[in-house]
Amino acid sequence: MIDQTVDDFSLPATGGRTFTLSACRGSPVVLYFYPKDSTPGCTIEAQQFRDLHPQFVKAGALVVGVSRDSVKSHENFKAKQDLPFDLLCDTEELLCSRFSVIKMKSMYGKQVRGIQRSTFVIDGQGVLRREWRGVKVAGHAQEVLDFIAQL
């Protein structure tokens, strides 16, 4: 998928909006997939993107988080963590499937289907430029920001 144009998509977003990729042309988009609102790792990841958000904005990039949670869950998570970016609701796993982030994971000794923490950078022309899969949270948002600065 690297160096290929990402097909347009629209998903429900926080704030009663609909996020459409083609509406973001001209700006790089950081699309980060995370397993679940208000869980420890996902909260830390969101906080790191939040804390670096002014620098992403300065670089002209949009940050959006994606999970299978409901819009209501996203609204609560966004408010509680004071997130300055939108969260996208992919309850039907359409975008998760397109980016192949649904994986079998072991949780408490049981196999469950879930989102593998992953991040994708799409440039201002809609071309996928970088992907990170199986992300470790510590320092990840900074690594993404460093990549955006090189675009």
C-alpha positions in Angstrom: 0.0 0.0 0.0 3.0 2.4 0.5 3.2 5.0 -2.3 -0.4 4.2 -3.4 -3.4 6.5 -3.4 -5.8 5.7 -0.6 -9.4 5.3 -1.7 -11.7 8.0 -0.4 -13.7 7.1 2.7 -16.2 8.7 5.1 -16.8 7.8 8.7 -18.9 9.2 11.6 -16.7 11.4 13.8 -16.9 13.2 17.1 -18.6 16.5 17.2 -21.5 15.3 15.1 -19.3 15.5 12.0 -18.5 13.1 9.2 -14.8 12.7 8.3 -14.1 12.4 4.6 -10.5 11.8 3.5 -10.9 13.7 0.2 -11.9 16.8 2.2 -8.4 16.8 3.7 -6.5 17.2 0.4 -3.6 19.5 0.8 -2.8 18.4 4.3 -1.1 15.2 5.5 -3.4 13.0 7.6 -2.2 10.9 10.5 -4.6 8.0 10.9 -4.0 6.1 14.1 -6.0 2.9 14.9 -6.3 1.9 18.5 -8.1 -1.0 20.2 -10.5 0.7 22.7 -11.5 4.0 24.3 -10.4 4.6 27.9 -8.1 1.6 28.2 -4.6 2.3 29.6 -2.5 2.0 26.5 -5.0 3.8 24.3 -5.3 6.6 26.8 -1.6 7.1 26.9 -1.3 7.1 23.1 -4.2 9.6 22.8 -2.5 11.8 25.4 0.8 11.7 23.5 -0.9 12.8 20.3 -2.8 15.4 22.3 0.3 16.8 23.8 2.1 17.0 20.5 -1.0 18.2 18.6 0.2 21.9 18.3 3.3 20.7 16.6 1.3 18.5 14.2 -0.9 21.6 13.4 2.2 23.7 12.9 3.4 21.1 10.4 0.1 21.3 8.6 -1.0 17.8 9.5 -4.4 16.5 10.7 -4.5 13.8 13.4 -7.5 11.4 13.7 -7.9 8.3 15.9 -10.0 5.3 14.7 -11.5 2.5 16.7 -14.6 0.3 16.7 -16.2 2.2 19.6 -19.4 4.1 19.3 -19.6 7.8 18.7 -20.9 8.2 22.3 -17.9 6.3 23.7 -15.6 8.5 21.5 -17.3 11.7 22.8 -16.8 10.6 26.4 -13.1 9.6 25.8 -12.4 12.8 23.8 -13.9 15.0 26.6 -12.2 13.2 29.4 -8.8 13.4 27.8 -9.3 16.9 26.3 -8.4 15.6 22.8 -8.1 18.4 20.2 -8.6 16.1 17.3 -11.5 13.9 16.1 -12.1 10.2 16.7 -13.6 8.2 13.9 -16.2 5.5 14.5 -15.6 2.3 12.5 -18.2 0.0 14.2 -18.6 -2.0 10.9 -14.8 -2.4 10.5 -14.8 -1.0 7.0 -11.7 1.1 7.4 -10.1 -1.4 9.8 -10.5 -4.0 7.0 -9.1 -1.8 4.3 -6.0 -1.2 6.3 -5.8 -4.8 7.6 -5.6 -3.9 11.3 -8.0 -6.5 12.7 -5.9 -9.3 14.1 -6.4 -12.3 16.5 -4.9 -11.3 19.8 -4.5 -13.1 23.1 -6.3 -11.4 26.0 -6.2 -13.1 29.4 -5.4 -16.4 27.7 -8.3 -16.2 25.2 -8.1 -15.5 21.5 -10.1 -12.4 20.5 -10.4 -10.3 17.4 -9.2 -6.8 17.9 -7.4 -3.8 16.4 -3.7 -4.1 16.2 -2.4 -0.7 17.2 -1.3 0.9 13.9 -0.6 4.3 12.4 -0.7 5.5 8.8 0.5 8.8 7.2 -1.3 9.9 4.1 0.2 12.9 2.3 -1.7 15.9 1.0 -2.3 14.2 -2.3 -4.0 11.2 -0.7 -1.0 8.9 -1.1 0.0 6.5 1.7 3.6 7.4 2.7 4.3 5.4 5.9 2.8 2.8 8.1 3.6 1.5 11.6 2.0 -1.8 12.7 2.1 -3.4 16.1 2.9 0.0 17.6 4.5 0.3 21.0 3.0 3.4 22.6 6.1 5.0 24.3 7.5 7.6 21.9 5.3 6.7 19.0 3.6 10.0 18.5 6.9 11.8 18.5 8.2 9.3 15.8 5.1 10.1 13.7 5.7 13.8 14.1 9.4 13.4 13.1 8.2 11.6 9.9 5.6 14.4 9.1 8.4 17.0 9.4 10.3 15.2 6.6 7.4 15.1 4.2 
